Amino acid sequence: MTASLSRRSFLAASAAASLPLFLPTRVLARAGGIAPSDRLNVGVIGLGSRGNDHFRNLAGDPSVRVAAVCDVFRPQADLFAQKAGNGCTAHQDFRELLSKPELDAIFIAAPENWHAIMSVQAMQAGKDVYCEKALSLTVAEGRAVCDAVRRYGRVFQAGTQQRSDGRFRFACELARNGYLGKLKTVTVSVPSGRRELHMKPGAVPAGLDYDLWLGPAVHKPYRENLCSYNWYFLTDYCAGWIQSWGVHHMDIALWGAPALAASTLEVEGSADFLTTGDADVSFGWNVRATTPEGLVLQFFDDASSPHGHGVRFEGENGFVHVDRGRLFAEPASLLDVVLRPSDEHLYRSRNHQTNFLECIRTRRDPAAPVEACHAATTATLVADIATRTGRKLTWDWKAERFRRDDSANRLLSRAMRSPWSV
Amino acid sequence: MSTILCTALLLATITATMGPAQTTDIAAVVREVQRYDYTQPRAPLFTLDDYAARVTGDVGQQKAFAALLATALADPQSTPLARTLFCQKLAVAGTDAEVPALAKLLDDPQLADAARLALEGLRSPVADAALRASLARLEGRALHGAIQSLGNRRDAEAVTKLAGFLRQPDHAPAAAQALAAIATPSAAAALADSNDTDAKLRCAQRRMAAGDAATALSLCKPLLAPGQPADRRVATLSLLARADAPEARALLLGAIGDTDDFVAASALRVAVIAKEAVATTFLTEQLKKSAPARRALILAALGERRDGSAAPAVAEEVGHPDDQVAVAALLALGAVGNERNLELLARVSATGKGVRKAAAEEAMANLTGDAVDRAICAGIASGTTEARSAMVAAAGLRNLVAAVPALLAAATGGEEPLRVASAQTLAKIGRASDYESLVQLLGAAADTPTREALADTVAAVGRRIPDARQRVAPLQAAFGTAAAPESRAALLRALGAIGGPDALSLVAPHAASADPILADAAVRALAAWPDVSAAETLAGLAAQAKDPVHRTLALRGVLRLAAASGQAISWIERIRPFAKSADDKRQLLAAVSSLKSPESLGLAMGLLVDPEVTAEAAVAAVQVGKGLVRSHAAEVDAAMTKVLAAAKDTPEAADLQAQARKALGAKSMKSKARRDTIAQALPAGAQLAAYLDCGVDAADSGPGGLRLWVEQGRTFDWSETGDEAETSALTVAFDGGRVRIGATGLHPAKAYELGFTWWDHDNNQRAQSVSVDGQPLVAKTVLPAWHGRQQGPATWAKPLPAEVTRDGTIEIVFKQEAAGNVVVSEVWLVERGTAATIPAATTKPAKRALIVTGMEYPGHKWRETAPFLRDLIAEDARIGVEINEDAKAALESPSLGSNDVIVLNYMNWENPGPGDAAQEGLRKAVENGTGLVLVHFACGAFQTWPEFVKIAGRVWNPKFRGHDPRGPFQVNIVDAQHAITKGMSGFGTDDELYTCLDGQTPIHVLADANSKVDHKDYPMAFVLQYGKGRVFLSTLGHDVKALAFPEVKTLYRRATTWAAQLPPES
């Protein structure tokens, strides 16, 4: 962990060199040969609301051609292929899409239980990858994605797009460069989502390949509306918003306070669950993690938080609080700080997608590198496990295991349904 | 820590009651789950999940639990779904004892994957052995699953068996992947002959991580051969970067010179992160051998390595003829360079062009080290003017506050360009503490460019001083001592840029100075004034200044400030006579054309007859007229007639006139018919005094100077959305909250009747009320709807009380009571010969309520809830309600206690709070008898104020679980005898059920509700006494939707009147 974090900060420190040197598309590793134009060919997997966002942005970018789209619900894939036009192909099985040699990069917006498999297979097929957060469903899968990025030498952007928002970067730069004094507490608060699910058993809709939707998840009979949104709140497919939303702000917390992910964390917490409805993820939580040096990470759902939504770095000399709409500090003069050249400047990116597309041509690591998203995803999963076991746990970042609690370690991975693996 | 424990205890959550330490009958729970097929309640599943996660803390209980699960798994009574669930729980809490039972299921067509999930989850050698043993009997997908699990388990003992599968084409891919995962030396040996390059890469990566670079290299080196696919070569390079072996390094660095650009670029990326210094040496050697494009990439890589030893080689490339190389070198130098490179960078920034200049500046901003900063300070102090100027720029780029003394010196000495550059940099980095020095410099500056630059600097730094007086005072002092008129002029310029009333009083008198330099400076400062305070002075100058240039400057200054003033028309009308030149008049017309009002149309028309600007006036009139064509069709029609006469070739004017006439024609026909219909229906002795077809007419006149007009309300025409009958009720005046109609000229001795029509044409669930001069006339009424119900508009006639018409002026207010907005179709007044004796509908409200709001947690939309509360309280006519959005001012006000009740719709304990005086104001008012109603999150308004819990009874405690998820729940009435809840019974609502109120103050609970989460009852509404004040608190009312439940409205209305010490409503 330490090595990868210091490597990241090293790369980030040099990021101010702002005139990127682009490789023309024709020199990218395309087994299929030379592109008809210098546009990047991309594929989008998963065409729900997030995939739709990506599709819309990509369709509006003249440097890109959406050459293939994929959704397990066949009519959705057909609809988007038609929208894209220009020879875009529709696929129900992502493996078919990955076999298209002309694709340079893949955008993945499938549910969490798919992220690791699709990412690894895409990179194995020689594609660069933009994958939605969280990085993975389990810690073990996340490690596999990190290994794959470095094994294949691919460009991988995690969908933690707050890294391309200057407010978050500035808050982290204040925290990292000592402007808050010695850091004492980092507080992360995120929404906990919709929980009152009432899903009736029902017939699988025509056009949906349910077995492929389940993929690596254990087989259970279909329920209505499972495949759109409700899966967020079912542990077979996602650990809930403690993970899926949590990773956004947790990523910022670790970006601004790398010491949180440097050695070990003592973690304990409690959570609330509903006994009615189908959701089996927590809807309220209060987790506290402490480093050996005494730096504290507090993690709440918004309603339980003392500070409300966002990330707050508190040091001996003040605090800075940031979320997607707000940046405030105490004392307020912290907001006037201008970084010195000798200060650590974090990776500069104004737009997450553009940054990824640039990195495809420069081969640099993008703004949200895989190890960072893995650390953030891991922190949220560790928090979830602590609330579920009800025990005080010691998380070892280097070993990526809990110390002295093999039962808790059993919650770090899940066997995948054959033939899926990473 | 104590927070968490405290929370855990107080929450009394399910988790705390169901843990293994408790006496949960887990056997009964398992039996319930056995029947589960989605159609039963999920509660037992929750208990099972929770128990499985926690039971592993106790070995004995875990074994018993696992045995229970295994039994239930084997029980044919269990549903298939339940059996899957049991496997999932065994993955978490199973023991070796269940391995045989699970292994048996490995070839079960339904449960094989779930059983494997449990076995793999066990992480036990016994389970591994069972998986190995199963390889002999399994086939197809089940076999591949078992192979995959052995790989995931990194089971070294499985290598021989797995290697055997490599020769069977169906199973080879799964076996190769598993061997790659196990990655022992023997697994690597087994893979050596495989043609599965992906498995080789995976295995090599794991060997590399184990420190065995030799095996890793032997596996992946062949993939680097020139004939291999580029993605395999790149993958291999990426792996080599992690190898601590000379051979790997040589291969890697060699690839930087590869003929394939993609491979070379990837190798460079890898070189960036290589730890060895030799990588820098190699890269610098490659630099000289490479063509420009590759050379630029190498330079970028050197920059990213941040290895200072590359600085000399990088610096040599700065002068490269190819821009791409030079820019890359400059940027890299910013990363690896030091103070010795400053001069070179300064030279390029001073003499270079375009991208090179920009790159040099960026590099100067990026160089690190205190020595660099010291060199910049020294460089500002001496050297050639060009070099010194470049250092001045660098200080600005680096925000180098330490350079301020050197900059102050350079701003006075040196040549003019250096002085100006220094002043500009000081504007950027100067601090408030440098302000007085800068003012002195400005007073002493000897040439115009420096003076102007310094005046701007003073203004820029002055803006960093929060207190306006401290900005002005030093300038005032300097002005008093400065002798040269030029210096005094420069100080006036600075004062002008700072603005505000204090500066204005200093600058304004000099506009009439006998000294032409001072007068000119003062006028120009005023004309550029940053705030509206100078408008008055400028208007005077526009009229009276002797110098015509000054008059023009002043006139334009007024026009500029008027646009932002909110009273643009009156300013423009005022200076209109002083717009003498054609140019001035054009400026004036430009300002006029952006304002849509009859007055601005009049202004444009006035200039139409001026031959100098006829064309421009015509354009302005058309522009303004477009915005008025519906509301003032007659005026627009008349105006366009004149425009067409004055400027014949104006097709837009003709179009507009046609539009105006169409509107006018339709209106007059329709209006006339309606007037006749209404008039004919009136009894003898009554006459139609004035009539408005809302949405068409803006105003109407009647006998004796009577006027009726729409005061507030925008226009809309439903007939544009699908017409079914031509009726005046289709055009409306509408508004988000109120449509207001004004009338004047009513005869004091006569009686009037208000007639109107309204229609919920689009079936938007509208309900509205009507009042006149604050007196209720029509209570909340549901409007008839056309869509869906095919109802026509409703016609009303209501006599107006004499007491409201007696003073000749009335205001009629149509108020929204439901749905999105309020609409009125027609309004008219009927006049009778003599005043009828109509009793007043009500008297003036007896009591006053003040809603205090304006600050809230962002999820609480006080701008929506406060008006909603006002209206629901005002349904009781005995109480008048006002809203104050400035809570600090409201609570600090000495007249707070003159209100009968305060409704606190407010939360602000951390932002920062309104302060002690405000809190004490609230406390005192309540103590002395003013009632207090706390709405929803107002229970958290002052969380850190100890007295608050005594006043409010209970206070939001953020350490507790906040509330149930927003949703429907039932509120129970605990005391149906209390004045507030009398006669009420339980009701359903959709709200946040607060569960975190804390405090010991005695309270009397009126209503409560049961949490869906912990099944405990929580108070929803209660009352208490503080001093003489009555206090009511309800946690209901998260938003308008929640407040709109009839029972919730009743609660808050009755609570407010009760707290105001009024008797219960009848």
Interface residues (C-beta under 8 A of the other chain):
Chain A: R7 F10 L11 A13 S14 A16 A17 S18 L19 L21 L23 V27 L28 A29 A31 Q124 G126 D147 R150 R151 Y152 G153 R194 R195 E196 M199 K200 P201 V218 H219 K220 P221 R223 E268 G269 S270 A271 D272 F273 L274 T275 T276 G277 D278 D280 F283 G284 N286 R288 A303 S304 S305 P306 H307 G308 V338 L339 R340 P341 S342 T362 R363 R364 R388 T389 G390 R391 D406 S407 A408 N409 R410 L411 S413 R414 A415 M416 R417 S418 P419 S421
Chain B: M1 T3 I4 T7 A8 L11 T13 I14 T15 G19 D37 Y38 T39 P41 R42 A43 L45 F46 D49 D50 A53 R54 T56 G57 Q62 L81 T84 C87 Q88 A91 V92 A93 Q110 A112 D113 A114 R116 L117 L119 E120 G121 L122 R123 R141 A142 H144 G145 Q148 S149 G151 N152 A174 Q177 D198 L201 R202 Q205 P229 A230 D231 V234 A235 L237 S238 L239 R242 D260 D261 F262 A265 S266 L268 R269 V270 V272 I273 A296 L297 A300 G303 E304 R306 Q324 V327 A328 L331 A332 G334 A335 V355 A359 E362 A365 N366 L367 T368 G369 D370 V372 R398 N399 Y857 P858 E910 P958 K959 R961 G962 H963 P965 G967 K1012 V1013
